[in-house]
Amino acid sequence: MIKKPVIGISGCLGGSAVRFDGGHKRDDFLMDKLVEWVTFRPVCPEMAIGLPVPRPALRLVRSTQGNIRMCFSHDQNEDVTERMTEFSRSYMDKLKDVSGFVVCAKSPSCGMERVRVYDENGNRGRKDGVGLFTSRKPASRKNHTNVLMHIQGYFSNYLSTRQRKELSEVILNYRSGTLPLLAPLTLLKHYLGEYPNDYLLTQNYFDPYPDELALRLMVN
């Protein structure tokens, strides 16, 4: 029997009523379909540092020095940055068997990207932040980009200058967020069909998921 991979998940996505307003954000795909293939390990960083339910909403605040702090939206003097940073460091350092994470988008604690950041006067800023909890783990786009560029090297002797440039541009556009992961993977799989490589053909990176989940269409 194949052991299911362990995946960390924001507690609210699993249906736990842990959000600041006492609600949840249960994701039906995760809990009705993906759950058959993985073992979820839920965590709510905000509750883990001792915050109650319900609680005032949190937000990310950028200081005039450029530092990111986590504060309550109703009073930016109530700062939980140190508590969240310490918990995140301790939690991430202890992970041994977790293969990945599914986190709540735009959350000041769990958001992977495009989290709203405010200034010290409470003005809404750009959506260019990363949740304080997830900032402790490597960015998935960076990791994927490194793998894609490594695979690209296997075809360098077979591709024309135009093809190498095209492939590099697709990979870099994926890294910048303008293309999904499916774009460079599809191009690389095409070249793998044209120029078979015994080592690459044994790797499950190209097809790691059960076909019925169609996850490659969803992974960013």
C-alpha positions as CSV (number, residue, x, y, z in Angstrom):
1,M,0.0,0.0,0.0
2,I,1.4,3.4,-1.0
3,K,1.8,5.8,1.9
4,K,-0.2,9.0,1.4
5,P,1.9,12.2,1.4
6,V,1.3,14.5,4.4
7,I,0.1,18.0,3.4
8,G,-0.1,20.9,5.8
9,I,-3.3,22.9,5.4
10,S,-4.7,26.1,6.8
11,G,-7.3,25.0,9.4
12,C,-10.0,27.2,8.0
13,L,-9.8,25.4,4.6
14,G,-10.4,22.1,6.3
15,G,-13.7,23.4,7.7
16,S,-12.6,24.3,11.2
17,A,-14.2,27.5,12.6
18,V,-10.9,29.2,13.4
19,R,-11.2,32.5,11.4
20,F,-11.2,35.9,13.1
21,D,-15.0,36.1,12.6
22,G,-15.7,32.6,13.9
23,G,-16.2,31.2,10.5
24,H,-14.3,28.9,8.1
25,K,-13.5,28.7,4.4
26,R,-13.9,25.0,3.8
27,D,-12.7,24.0,0.3
28,D,-14.9,21.2,-1.2
29,F,-12.3,20.1,-3.6
30,L,-9.7,19.6,-0.9
31,M,-11.9,18.0,1.6
32,D,-14.1,15.9,-0.7
33,K,-11.6,14.8,-3.4
34,L,-8.0,15.5,-2.6
35,V,-8.4,14.1,0.9
36,E,-8.6,10.6,-0.6
37,W,-5.0,10.9,-1.8
38,V,-3.3,12.8,1.0
39,T,-3.2,13.1,4.8
40,F,-3.9,16.6,5.8
41,R,-2.2,18.2,8.8
42,P,-4.2,21.3,9.8
43,V,-2.8,24.3,11.5
44,C,-4.1,27.8,12.3
45,P,-1.1,30.0,13.1
46,E,-3.3,32.7,14.7
47,M,-4.9,30.3,17.2
48,A,-1.5,28.6,17.7
49,I,-0.1,31.9,19.1
50,G,-3.0,32.1,21.6
51,L,-5.5,34.4,19.8
52,P,-9.2,33.6,20.5
53,V,-12.2,33.1,18.2
54,P,-13.6,35.5,17.4
55,R,-10.9,38.1,17.4
56,P,-10.1,41.4,15.7
57,A,-8.8,41.0,12.2
58,L,-5.0,41.1,11.6
59,R,-3.1,42.9,8.9
60,L,0.4,43.4,7.6
61,V,1.9,46.8,8.2
62,R,5.1,48.1,6.5
63,S,7.1,50.5,8.6
64,T,8.8,53.6,7.2
65,Q,12.0,51.5,7.5
66,G,10.5,48.9,5.2
67,N,10.0,46.2,7.9
68,I,6.8,44.1,7.9
69,R,4.8,43.8,11.1
70,M,1.6,42.0,12.0
71,C,-0.9,44.1,13.9
72,F,-4.6,44.1,14.7
73,S,-6.6,46.2,12.2
74,H,-8.4,48.2,14.9
75,D,-5.1,49.1,16.7
76,Q,-1.8,48.9,15.0
77,N,0.0,49.3,18.3
78,E,-1.1,45.8,19.2
79,D,1.7,44.0,17.5
80,V,1.9,40.1,17.3
81,T,4.9,40.0,14.9
82,E,7.3,38.5,17.4
83,R,4.8,35.8,18.6
84,M,3.9,34.8,15.0
85,T,7.6,34.8,13.8
86,E,8.7,32.6,16.7
87,F,5.8,30.2,16.2
88,S,6.4,30.0,12.5
89,R,10.1,29.4,12.9
90,S,9.5,26.7,15.6
91,Y,6.8,25.0,13.6
92,M,8.6,24.9,10.2
93,D,11.9,23.8,11.8
94,K,10.1,20.7,13.2
95,L,8.5,19.6,9.9
96,K,10.0,16.3,8.7
97,D,7.4,14.4,6.8
98,V,5.3,17.2,5.3
99,S,5.5,17.3,1.5
100,G,3.8,20.6,1.0
101,F,1.1,23.1,2.1
102,V,-2.3,24.3,1.0
103,V,-2.8,27.7,2.6
104,C,-5.5,30.4,2.7
105,A,-5.1,33.0,0.0
106,K,-4.6,36.7,1.0
107,S,-4.3,35.9,4.7
108,P,-1.9,38.0,6.6
109,S,-0.6,34.9,8.3
110,C,-1.0,32.2,5.6
111,G,-1.1,34.0,2.2
112,M,1.6,32.9,-0.2
113,E,1.4,36.1,-2.3
114,R,-0.5,39.2,-3.1
115,V,-1.4,39.9,0.6
116,R,-2.5,43.5,1.2
117,V,0.1,45.6,3.1
118,Y,-0.9,48.8,5.0
119,D,1.3,51.7,5.9
120,E,1.7,52.9,9.5
121,N,-1.1,55.4,9.1
122,G,-3.6,52.7,8.3
123,N,-3.7,53.5,4.5
124,R,-4.3,50.6,2.2
125,G,-1.1,49.7,0.2
126,R,-0.2,47.3,-2.5
127,K,-1.0,43.6,-2.6
128,D,2.6,42.7,-2.5
129,G,3.0,40.9,0.8
130,V,3.5,37.4,2.0
131,G,1.8,35.9,5.1
132,L,4.1,36.0,8.1
133,F,3.6,32.2,8.7
134,T,4.2,31.2,5.1
135,S,7.2,33.5,4.7
136,R,9.1,30.9,6.7
137,K,8.8,28.4,3.9
138,P,10.4,28.7,0.5
139,A,8.3,30.2,-2.3
140,S,7.0,27.4,-4.6
141,R,7.5,29.4,-7.8
142,K,11.2,29.8,-7.0
143,N,11.6,26.1,-6.3
144,H,9.7,25.1,-9.4
145,T,11.7,27.5,-11.5
146,N,15.0,25.9,-10.3
147,V,13.7,22.5,-11.3
148,L,12.5,23.7,-14.7
149,M,15.8,25.3,-15.5
150,H,17.6,22.2,-14.4
151,I,15.5,20.1,-16.8
152,Q,16.0,22.7,-19.5
153,G,19.7,21.9,-19.4
154,Y,19.1,18.4,-20.6
155,F,17.8,19.7,-24.0
156,S,20.4,22.5,-24.6
157,N,22.3,20.5,-27.1
158,Y,19.2,19.7,-29.1
159,L,17.4,23.0,-29.3
160,S,18.0,25.9,-31.7
161,T,18.8,29.3,-30.4
162,R,15.2,30.4,-31.0
163,Q,13.8,27.3,-29.1
164,R,16.2,27.9,-26.1
165,K,15.1,31.5,-25.9
166,E,11.5,30.6,-26.1
167,L,11.8,28.0,-23.4
168,S,13.7,30.4,-21.1
169,E,11.1,33.1,-21.6
170,V,8.3,30.7,-20.7
171,I,10.1,29.6,-17.6
172,L,10.8,33.2,-16.5
173,N,7.2,34.2,-17.3
174,Y,6.1,31.4,-15.0
175,R,8.4,32.6,-12.2
176,S,7.0,36.2,-12.6
177,G,3.5,34.9,-12.2
178,T,2.3,35.7,-15.8
179,L,2.0,32.0,-16.8
180,P,0.8,28.9,-14.9
181,L,3.1,26.0,-14.3
182,L,1.3,24.0,-17.0
183,A,3.0,26.3,-19.7
184,P,6.6,25.4,-19.2
185,L,5.8,21.8,-18.3
186,T,3.9,21.3,-21.5
187,L,6.8,22.7,-23.6
188,L,9.3,20.5,-21.7
189,K,7.2,17.4,-22.1
190,H,7.1,18.2,-25.9
191,Y,10.8,18.3,-26.0
192,L,11.1,15.1,-23.9
193,G,9.0,13.4,-26.5
194,E,11.2,14.7,-29.3
195,Y,14.5,14.0,-27.5
196,P,13.9,11.2,-25.0
197,N,16.2,11.1,-22.0
198,D,16.3,7.9,-19.9
199,Y,16.8,9.8,-16.6
200,L,14.0,12.3,-17.2
201,L,11.6,9.6,-18.3
202,T,11.9,8.0,-14.8
203,Q,11.0,11.2,-13.0
204,N,7.4,11.7,-11.7
205,Y,7.8,15.5,-11.8
206,F,6.0,15.7,-15.1
207,D,3.0,13.6,-14.0
208,P,3.0,13.5,-10.1
209,Y,-0.8,13.5,-9.6
210,P,-3.6,11.0,-10.3
211,D,-5.2,12.1,-13.7
212,E,-8.7,12.3,-12.2
213,L,-7.6,15.2,-9.9
214,A,-6.4,17.3,-12.9
215,L,-4.1,19.2,-10.5
216,R,-1.6,20.5,-13.1
217,L,-4.4,22.7,-14.4
218,M,-4.8,24.2,-11.0
219,V,-1.2,24.5,-9.6
220,N,0.3,28.0,-9.9
